Amino acid sequence: MQQHPSRFHSLSLAVAKPGSEFAYLFSKGLLGLFLAVLAVFLLPDMALADAARTGKIAVVSVNEKLSASLIFGLFLGVMLTASAYLFFIWVVMRDRGQVFLLCLLLCLSLNIAGTNDLLMNQLGLTSQATRGLLVNYSMIFSCIFSVFFTYYFLEVEVNNPSFRIPFFILSFLLFLLLLGSILNQSMVRFILPALSTITIAVILVCGIASLRQGVSGSFTHIVAFIFFLAGALADPLYNIGYIVNTSSSKNLTYTSYSMAALMFAVVIASQFAARQEEKERELATSNERFTLATRGANEGLFDWNLETGEVFFSNQFRKILGLRLENTRDSLKIWMRMMMPPDRRIVREAMRRFRHNSEINTINIEYRIVQSQENRRWLHSKAVAMRDPTTKKIIRLVGSTNDITARKQSEVALRASEARFRSITEAHPVPVLIVGLTEQTILYASPGAEQLLGAPQSRLMHEQLSRFLPDNDARLEIWDLMNSGKEVNLKEVMLNRDDRSQLDAALSARRISYLNQEAMVIGVYDLTERKQAEAKIARQQEALQQSEKMAALGGLLAGVAHELNNPLSVVVGQAT
């Protein structure tokens, strides 16, 4: 069964649906087409009515008006169709540049409408001054919106920052001309053709620079503004005599603006398509990254929509449970029945508290499942809840499940190993300390070490070794030997007990790895009795030496007395 990783990814990334969006734009674009058809068929009727009202019923005159109105209606319909199409694209994309382009097309539509006598008469705008004001204002605003559209569409701030100042100056001059048109229309008719030509020329130069840099849509942008420039130059060319009659000038304007509108529609359509492709690429990349991440994490995914009852299980989830689960609510019951009864009660109670506690949106549960009589697995499930903003009830539950049997077995083995270690160290007659090499803190103390140092294990744990081994030179020597991979054998030191009394000891140390960190195990030998025996032996040796000295002195004195006694005996004998 095919997986759908985008179901989960859609929680953080909006999934593009280009098919539905194009269908939406196409259906709405029919409205613009309807406007075009309406303009084509309505304006000739208006021409007939105007001809009948004015009494101009000559066949030639009516045919001329019908032809002119038909051409005008066709081009106006094209402009309105392009505007409607761009509006509905803007509804989807919400791009700021498209707003200015839409305003540009509307202003161009007003500009060509202002040049049509029939439409202006039907609208009651018979004053030439009013119609001139409409044409001038629409052209000024068209130039202003052209500058803004180009600035955002070609991303001038990023791609061509050198055009920021020319665009600012042109916009400022156009706004000044807009204000000046209120005071002097003749000045506007003189300045506007030159200023509009300069504006479009600068826009074209910017487009060419963007095209050289490979900016998307630059070429179509250039073509569109070339048509715009041709339409803007039609009236000045008529005034200086390069175009012989008014109808040719108007037709050139209508044709150029209509082609510009179509090219602008192509520009935005290409931009829309490019962005859709970019979204699809991002979505595909994100889905691929998401799939690889979940596959690398060896986690199974599930999605439960509580409102619709829709359920989804990934293939990895089915593999973990060892069942071919269907995407139905019955599969949730099968999942629950696989749990061991004690764990099932715990999971149900945890889910009950989770549903009623609206402050918590994440739940983590560890439980056991029974795949067969001899196969029991430990699983860990993590779920994220989406709650209704009003009722705070869970409406969707999305999460992952992974097999933690190996981790649980490792934890059991680790606890057994620790139990064996403690039983050995506690039964060992030699007191044992384990000290971390990094922070020089005591990580473990055996009962013998507690008795020797006169402190309970709770006080010894995480205590600095310097608290009991104050000799800094001895500590540095031991640390240097441990860091160089050597051993310490029966190094005699003076230790401080917890009551600040001192005792003689010998330390033997070896480097080990303990609790995922480098440490050393130290065997502590109490030398108190040996030192006392050595002192006693020293005293006895001193007493023996003293006794031997006295015996030698006595022998010496006896010899001296004997030597003196012999002459005295002779003297005494002679005297008697």
C-alpha positions in Angstrom: 0.0 0.0 0.0 1.4 3.4 -1.0 2.5 5.8 1.7 1.5 9.4 1.8 4.2 11.3 3.7 2.7 14.6 2.7 -0.2 13.9 5.1 2.2 14.6 7.9 4.3 17.2 6.2 1.2 19.3 5.5 1.2 20.2 9.2 4.2 22.5 8.7 4.2 23.2 4.9 1.3 24.3 2.8 0.9 21.7 0.0 0.4 23.2 -3.4 -2.4 21.9 -5.6 -1.6 23.4 -9.0 -4.4 21.4 -10.7 -7.1 22.8 -8.6 -5.7 26.3 -8.7 -5.5 26.3 -12.5 -9.1 25.0 -12.7 -10.1 27.8 -10.4 -8.4 30.4 -12.5 -9.8 28.9 -15.7 -13.3 29.0 -14.4 -13.0 32.6 -13.2 -11.2 33.6 -16.4 -14.4 32.7 -18.3 -15.9 35.8 -16.6 -13.3 38.0 -18.5 -14.1 36.2 -21.7 -17.8 37.0 -21.1 -16.9 40.6 -20.7 -15.0 40.6 -24.0 -18.0 39.0 -25.8 -20.3 41.5 -24.2 -18.2 44.4 -25.3 -18.0 43.1 -28.9 -21.8 42.6 -29.2 -23.0 45.5 -27.1 -20.9 48.3 -28.6 -22.2 47.8 -32.2 -25.8 48.0 -30.8 -24.8 51.2 -29.1 -23.4 52.4 -32.4 -26.7 51.7 -34.2 -28.7 53.4 -31.5 -26.4 56.4 -31.7 -26.7 56.5 -35.4 -30.5 56.3 -35.3 -30.6 59.0 -32.6 -28.5 61.4 -34.5 -30.3 60.7 -37.8 -27.1 59.3 -39.4 -28.7 56.3 -41.0 -26.6 56.2 -44.1 -25.4 52.7 -44.8 -21.7 53.7 -45.1 -21.8 55.7 -41.9 -23.4 52.9 -40.0 -21.0 50.4 -41.4 -18.1 52.6 -40.4 -19.4 53.0 -36.9 -20.1 49.3 -36.6 -16.6 48.4 -37.8 -14.9 50.9 -35.4 -17.1 49.9 -32.5 -16.4 46.2 -33.2 -12.6 46.8 -33.2 -12.8 48.9 -30.1 -15.0 46.4 -28.3 -12.7 43.5 -29.3 -9.6 45.2 -27.9 -11.4 46.5 -24.8 -12.7 43.0 -24.2 -9.1 41.7 -24.4 -8.0 44.2 -21.8 -10.8 43.3 -19.5 -10.2 39.6 -20.0 -6.5 40.0 -19.1 -7.4 42.1 -16.1 -9.9 39.5 -14.8 -7.3 36.8 -15.4 -4.7 38.7 -13.4 -7.1 39.5 -10.6 -7.9 35.8 -10.0 -4.2 34.9 -10.2 -3.6 37.6 -7.6 -6.3 36.0 -5.4 -4.2 32.8 -5.4 -0.7 34.2 -5.2 -1.2 37.5 -3.3 1.8 39.1 -4.9 2.3 42.8 -4.5 3.6 43.3 -8.0 0.5 41.8 -9.5 -1.6 44.5 -7.7 0.3 47.2 -9.6 0.0 45.3 -12.9 -3.7 45.0 -12.4 -4.0 48.7 -11.8 -1.8 49.3 -14.8 -4.2 47.4 -17.1 -7.2 49.1 -15.7 -5.6 52.5 -16.3 -4.8 51.5 -19.9 -8.4 50.4 -20.3 -9.5 53.8 -19.1 -7.1 55.4 -21.5 -8.4 53.7 -24.6 -12.0 54.2 -23.4 -11.3 57.9 -23.2 -10.4 58.0 -26.8 -13.7 56.4 -28.0 -16.4 58.9 -28.8 -19.2 56.5 -28.8 -18.5 55.1 -25.3 -17.9 58.5 -23.9 -21.2 59.8 -25.3 -23.0 56.8 -23.9 -21.5 57.6 -20.5 -22.4 61.2 -20.7 -18.8 62.5 -20.9 -19.2 64.8 -23.9 -16.8 67.5 -22.7 -13.4 67.4 -24.4 -11.7 68.8 -21.3 -13.1 66.0 -19.2 -12.1 63.3 -21.7 -8.6 64.9 -22.0 -8.3 64.9 -18.2 -9.3 61.2 -18.2 -6.8 60.3 -20.9 -3.9 62.2 -19.2 -4.6 60.9 -15.7 -4.9 57.3 -16.9 -1.6 57.6 -18.8 0.2 59.2 -15.8 -1.1 56.5 -13.5 -0.2 53.8 -16.1 3.4 55.0 -16.0 3.5 55.2 -12.2 2.1 51.6 -11.9 4.5 50.4 -14.6 7.5 51.6 -12.4 6.1 49.9 -9.3 5.3 46.7 -11.1 8.7 46.5 -12.7 10.4 47.2 -9.3 8.6 44.3 -7.6 8.4 41.9 -10.5 12.1 42.1 -11.5 13.1 42.4 -7.9 15.2 45.5 -8.6 16.2 45.8 -4.9 18.1 42.5 -5.3 19.0 42.1 -8.9 19.5 45.7 -10.1 19.8 48.1 -7.1 21.4 50.8 -9.4 17.9 51.4 -10.9 16.3 52.4 -7.5 17.3 56.0 -7.9 16.1 56.4 -11.5 12.8 54.8 -10.6 12.4 57.1 -7.6 13.1 60.2 -9.7 10.7 59.1 -12.4 8.0 58.4 -9.8 8.5 61.8 -8.2 8.3 63.6 -11.6 5.1 61.7 -12.5 3.5 62.7 -9.2 4.5 66.3 -9.8 3.0 66.1 -13.3 -0.1 64.6 -11.8 -0.4 67.6 -9.5 0.5 70.1 -12.3 -2.3 68.7 -14.5 -4.8 70.2 -12.2 -3.5 73.7 -12.9 -2.4 73.5 -16.6 -3.7 70.8 -19.0 -1.7 72.2 -21.9 1.6 71.7 -20.0 0.6 68.1 -19.4 -0.1 67.5 -23.1 3.4 68.8 -23.9 5.4 67.0 -21.1 3.5 63.8 -20.8 4.5 62.1 -24.1 8.2 62.8 -23.4 8.1 61.7 -19.8 6.1 58.6 -20.5 8.5 57.7 -23.3 11.5 58.2 -20.9 9.8 56.1 -18.2 9.1 53.2 -20.5 12.6 53.4 -21.9 14.2 53.2 -18.4 11.9 50.3 -17.7 13.0 48.5 -20.9 16.7 49.1 -20.0 16.1 47.6 -16.5 14.4 44.7 -18.2 17.4 44.1 -20.5 19.7 44.3 -17.5 17.6 41.7 -15.7 17.5 39.5 -18.9 21.3 39.5 -18.9 21.3 38.4 -15.3 18.8 35.6 -16.1 15.9 36.9 -14.1 12.8 34.9 -14.8 10.2 36.6 -17.0 12.5 39.4 -18.1 12.1 38.7 -21.9 8.3 38.7 -21.8 8.4 41.8 -19.6 10.5 43.6 -22.3 8.1 42.5 -25.1 5.1 43.7 -23.1 6.6 47.2 -22.5 7.7 47.5 -26.2 4.0 47.1 -27.1 3.1 49.6 -24.3 5.7 52.1 -25.8 4.2 51.7 -29.3 0.7 52.4 -28.0 2.0 55.4 -26.0 3.7 56.9 -29.1 0.7 56.5 -31.4 -0.9 59.8 -30.5 2.4 61.9 -30.6 3.2 60.3 -34.0 -0.2 61.4 -35.3 0.3 64.9 -34.0 3.6 65.2 -35.8 2.2 63.7 -39.0 3.8 60.3 -39.1 0.3 58.7 -38.8 -2.1 60.2 -41.4 -5.5 59.7 -39.7 -7.1 59.4 -36.3 -8.5 55.9 -36.8 -5.1 54.5 -37.6 -3.6 56.2 -34.5 -6.5 54.7 -32.3 -6.2 51.3 -33.9 -2.4 51.3 -33.2 -3.1 52.3 -29.6 -5.8 49.6 -29.1 -3.7 46.9 -30.7 -0.5 47.8 -28.8 -2.3 48.0 -25.4 -4.1 44.8 -26.1 -0.9 43.0 -27.0 0.8 44.5 -24.0 -2.1 43.2 -21.8 -1.8 39.7 -23.3 2.0 39.7 -22.8 1.5 40.9 -19.2 -0.9 38.0 -18.7 1.7 35.6 -20.2 4.3 37.1 -17.8 2.2 36.5 -14.7 1.1 33.1 -16.0 4.8 32.1 -16.4 5.5 33.5 -13.0 2.6 31.6 -11.6 3.8 28.4 -13.3 7.4 28.9 -12.1 6.3 29.4 -8.5 4.1 26.3 -8.7 7.0 24.3 -10.0 9.1 25.7 -7.2 6.5 24.7 -4.7 6.3 21.3 -6.2 10.1 20.9 -6.1 10.2 22.1 -2.5 7.4 19.7 -1.6 9.1 16.8 -3.3 12.4 17.6 -1.6 10.7 18.0 1.7 8.7 14.8 1.3 11.9 13.0 0.3 13.8 14.4 3.3 10.9 13.5 5.5 10.7 9.9 4.1 14.5 9.4 4.5 14.4 10.8 8.0 11.6 8.5 9.1 13.2 5.6 7.4 16.6 6.4 9.0 14.9 6.7 12.4 13.2 3.4 11.8 9.9 4.8 13.0 6.4 3.9 11.9 3.9 6.8 11.4 0.2 6.9 12.1 -2.5 9.6 11.6 -6.0 9.4 13.1 -8.6 12.0 12.2 -11.2 11.8 15.0 -13.7 14.0 13.2 -13.9 11.9 9.9 -12.7 8.6 11.3 -9.9 8.5 8.7 -6.9 6.4 9.8 -3.5 6.1 8.2 -0.6 3.7 9.0 2.7 3.7 7.2 4.4 0.6 6.0 7.0 0.8 8.6 4.3 1.0 11.3 2.8 -2.3 9.9 6.3 -3.8 9.9 6.9 -2.9 13.5 3.6 -4.5 14.6 4.1 -7.4 12.3 0.6 -7.1 10.9 -1.0 -6.0 7.6 -3.2 -3.4 9.1 -5.8 -1.6 6.9 -6.4 2.1 7.2 -9.6 1.7 9.2 -10.7 2.3 12.8 -10.8 -1.4 13.4 -7.0 -1.5 13.0 -6.8 0.8 16.1 -8.6 -1.8 18.1 -6.3 -4.5 16.8 -3.4 -2.3 17.9 -4.8 -2.0 21.4 -5.5 -5.7 21.7 -1.9 -6.5 20.9 -0.8 -4.7 24.1 -0.2 -6.7 27.2 -3.2 -6.3 29.6 -1.3 -4.4 32.3 0.2 -2.0 29.7 -3.2 -1.7 27.9 -4.8 -0.3 31.1 -1.9 2.1 31.5 -2.2 3.3 27.9 -5.9 3.8 28.2 -5.6 5.8 31.4 -2.9 7.9 29.9 -5.0 8.6 26.8 -8.0 9.5 29.0 -6.0 12.1 31.0 -4.4 13.4 27.7 -7.9 14.0 26.1 -9.2 15.9 29.1 -6.0 18.0 29.7 -6.2 20.7 27.0 -2.9 22.2 28.2 -0.9 19.2 26.9 -0.6 18.5 23.2 2.1 15.8 23.2 2.1 12.3 24.8 4.8 9.7 25.1 4.0 6.1 26.1 6.1 2.9 26.4 4.3 -0.4 26.3 4.7 -4.0 25.4 2.9 -5.9 22.6 2.6 -9.6 22.1 3.3 -10.7 18.5 3.3 -14.4 19.3 3.6 -16.6 22.4 7.3 -16.3 22.4 7.8 -12.9 20.9 7.1 -9.8 23.0 8.3 -6.4 21.9 8.7 -3.0 23.6 7.3 -0.1 21.7 7.5 3.7 22.2 4.8 5.9 20.7 4.8 9.7 20.6 1.7 11.6 19.4 0.9 15.2 18.8 -2.7 16.3 19.1 -4.5 19.0 17.1 -7.3 20.5 19.1 -10.4 22.4 18.2 -9.8 26.1 19.0 -13.2 26.5 20.6 -13.9 23.2 22.4 -10.3 22.1 22.9 -11.2 18.6 21.9 -8.8 16.5 20.0 -9.7 16.4 16.4 -6.6 14.8 15.0 -3.8 12.7 16.4 -0.5 12.3 14.5 2.5 10.5 15.7 5.2 7.9 15.4 6.1 4.5 16.9 9.4 2.8 17.1 10.7 -0.6 18.5 12.7 -0.1 21.7 13.1 -3.8 22.5 16.9 -3.6 22.1 17.1 -0.6 24.3 15.0 -2.2 27.0 17.2 -5.4 26.8 20.3 -3.2 27.1 18.8 -1.5 30.2 18.1 -4.9 31.8 21.6 -6.0 31.0 23.0 -2.8 32.3 21.1 -3.1 35.6 22.2 -6.7 35.9 25.8 -5.7 35.2 25.6 -2.9 37.8 24.1 -5.3 40.3 27.0 -7.7 39.7 29.5 -4.9 40.0 28.0 -3.7 43.3 27.9 -7.2 44.7 31.6 -7.7 43.8 32.7 -4.3 45.2 30.6 -4.6 48.3 32.0 -8.0 49.0 35.6 -7.1 48.2 37.7 -6.4 51.3 39.5 -3.6 49.7 37.6 -0.2 49.7 37.0 1.0 46.2 36.5 4.5 44.8 35.6 5.5 41.2 36.6 9.0 40.3 35.9 10.9 37.1 39.0 12.2 35.3 37.3 15.3 33.9 35.9 16.9 37.0 37.8 14.8 39.6 34.6 14.0 41.4 33.7 10.7 43.2 31.2 8.7 41.1 31.0 5.6 43.3 32.2 4.6 46.7 32.0 1.0 48.0 30.7 0.2 51.6 34.4 -0.3 52.6 35.3 3.2 51.4 32.4 4.6 53.4 33.7 2.9 56.6 37.3 3.8 55.9 36.6 7.5 55.2 33.9 7.8 57.9 31.2 9.2 55.6 28.0 7.7 54.1 27.8 7.1 50.3 25.4 10.0 49.9 28.0 12.4 51.1 30.9 10.8 49.2 29.1 10.8 45.9 29.9 13.8 43.7 32.4 15.1 46.3 35.8 16.3 45.1 38.7 13.9 45.7 40.7 16.8 47.0 38.4 16.7 50.0 39.9 13.4 51.1 43.3 13.6 49.4 44.7 17.1 50.2 48.2 16.5 48.9 48.2 18.3 45.6 51.4 16.8 44.4 50.2 13.3 44.9 46.9 14.1 43.1 48.8 15.6 40.1 51.1 12.6 39.9 48.2 10.2 39.9 46.4 12.2 37.2 49.4 12.4 35.0 49.9 8.6 35.2 46.2 8.0 34.4 46.1 10.4 31.4 49.2 8.7 30.0 47.7 5.3 30.3 49.9 4.1 33.1 49.1 2.4 36.4 49.4 3.5 40.1 50.6 0.7 42.4 50.5 1.1 46.2 51.4 4.8 46.4 51.5 5.8 50.0 49.5 9.0 50.8 47.9 10.7 53.8 44.1 10.8 53.6 41.7 13.0 55.5 38.6 11.3 57.0 35.2 13.0 57.1 35.9 14.1 60.8 39.2 15.7 59.6 41.3 13.0 61.3 44.2 11.6 59.2 45.1 8.0 58.2 47.9 6.4 56.3 46.8 4.7 53.1 48.2 3.2 49.9 46.4 3.8 46.6 46.4 1.6 43.5 44.6 3.1 40.4 43.6 1.9 36.9 41.9 3.9 34.1 38.4 2.7 33.1 35.2 3.9 31.4 32.3 4.3 33.8 28.8 5.7 33.0 30.0 6.8 29.5 32.8 8.9 30.8 36.5 8.5 31.5 37.3 7.6 35.1 39.7 5.7 37.3 39.0 3.0 39.9 41.1 3.4 43.1 41.7 0.7 45.6 42.4 2.1 49.1 44.6 0.1 51.5 44.5 1.2 55.1 48.1 1.3 56.4 47.2 2.2 60.0 47.9 -1.2 61.5 51.1 -1.6 59.4 52.3 1.8 60.4 51.6 0.9 64.1 53.4 -2.4 63.7 56.3 -0.7 62.1 56.4 1.8 65.0 56.3 -1.0 67.5 59.1 -2.9 65.8 61.1 0.3 65.7 60.6 0.8 69.4 61.5 -2.9 70.1 64.6 -2.6 67.9 65.6 0.5 69.8 65.1 -1.3 73.2 67.1 -4.3 72.0 69.9 -2.0 70.9 69.8 -0.3 74.3 69.9 -3.7 76.0 72.8 -4.8 73.9 74.6 -1.6 74.7 74.1 -2.2 78.5 75.3 -5.8 78.2 78.5 -4.7 76.4 79.1 -2.0 79.0 78.7 -4.6 81.8 81.2 -7.0 80.1 83.6 -4.1 79.8 83.2 -3.2 83.4 83.7 -6.9 84.5 86.9 -7.1 82.4 88.2 -3.9 83.9 87.4 -5.1 87.4 89.2 -8.4 86.7 92.2 -6.6 85.5 92.3 -4.4 88.5 91.6 -7.3 90.9 94.8 -9.3 90.0 97.4 -6.6 90.9 95.5 -5.7 94.0 95.5 -9.3 95.1 99.3 -9.3 94.8 99.7 -6.1 96.7 97.4 -7.3 99.5 99.3 -10.6 99.7 102.7 -8.9 100.0 101.3 -6.6 102.6 100.2 -9.4 104.9 
